[in-house]
Amino acid sequence: AIERAIAEAREHAKRRDVERALHESQAQFQQITENVADLIAVLDTEGRRIYNNPAYRTILGDPVNLRGTTSFDDIHPGDRERIRKIFQETVRTGVGQRAEYRFLLRDGTVRYIESQGSVIRDERGQVLNVLVVSRDVTERRRAEERIREQASLLDQARDAIFVTGLDGKVTYWNAQAEALLGWTRDEAMSRDVKSMLFPDGRFECQTICEKLRADGRWQGELRPQTKQGATLIVESRWTLVRDDNEVPKSILFINTDVTEQRRIESQFLRTQRMESIGTLAGGIAHDLN
């Protein structure tokens, strides 16, 4: 009886230690989940909400009112079945997956969400719940869309536009640069623009670079070579691009092809010279006569 009482006392003490550790763990989990900007949700195996942290308040309202609701109902209809299949696959295999989708809010607003799921197992190793950690990436997606739109507009420009880092490596190459210079975007990316457009090594940019560093821009006439070896004449405008701290980070090049224009001007000047010579010769002949 004494041994049994001692064993029970030890068991009670062990249980109290486990309960205390569990309580501390739950308190830490609650403190973390309630003070992070990420969206944290615990779902049952059918996708019903068991817990949502306070970060959901800014998107779907009071987390208390979300308890017991089906998480798929707030997903945009265009993404709903895809996300449901991913969720079911996670429950079946126990392997979490990353996914991007849209929330369709009650006021019609669309929010872009990036999620990572993982499973919570019971003592027997069976999937009990699914933990989903999400992040609202709407602003990032909008910024990416603006960048794509701007890039699309630049592709419509008649000028060859490209951007390099301070090391001269190409980071952007528009469609007209492809058409004019012969290098595709994939070929040009990360290549040194100086060796690519001036392979003979005659181009020295020391004076230009000093002007660019001093004034932030330079404009002049250059004679780059195409991929096929033809020499062009371009009016080139260089702009030094700075970051938010006014630290130079890249160079923007805008190049207008004036090869044909210069050829016509040269022919016109040659014709004028010939006319002047003819007039002079005519005058001399008249005087001689």
Salt bridges, closest charged atoms under 4 A:
ASP17 OD1 - ARG20 NH1 2.84
ASP38 OD1 - ARG135 NE 3.04
ASP44 OD2 - ARG48 NE 3.02
ASP62 OD1 - ARG57 NH1 3.70
ASP74 OD2 - ARG49 NH2 2.78
ASP79 OD1 - ARG82 NH2 3.54
ASP79 OD2 - ARG102 NE 2.87
GLU81 OE2 - ARG84 NE 3.44
GLU89 OE2 - ARG92 NH2 2.77
GLU100 OE2 - ARG140 NH2 3.40
GLU100 OE1 - ARG141 NH1 3.20
GLU114 OE1 - ARG98 NH1 3.81
GLU114 OE2 - ARG140 NH2 3.48
ASP122 OD2 - ARG124 NH2 3.69
ASP136 OD2 - ARG111 NH2 2.72
GLU139 OE2 - ARG142 NH1 3.24
GLU144 OE2 - ARG140 NE 3.66
GLU144 OE1 - ARG141 NE 3.96
ASP155 OD1 - ARG185 NH2 3.13
ASP159 OD2 - ARG237 NH2 3.55
GLU178 OE2 - ARG185 NH1 3.96
GLU187 OE2 - LYS227 NZ 2.76
ASP200 OD2 - ARG202 NE 3.82
ASP215 OD2 - LYS211 NZ 2.56
GLU221 OE1 - ARG262 NH2 2.83
GLU235 OE2 - ARG262 NH2 3.21
GLU260 OE2 - ARG263 NH2 2.09
GLU265 OE1 - ARG262 NH1 3.42
ASP287 OD1 - HIS286 ND1 3.88
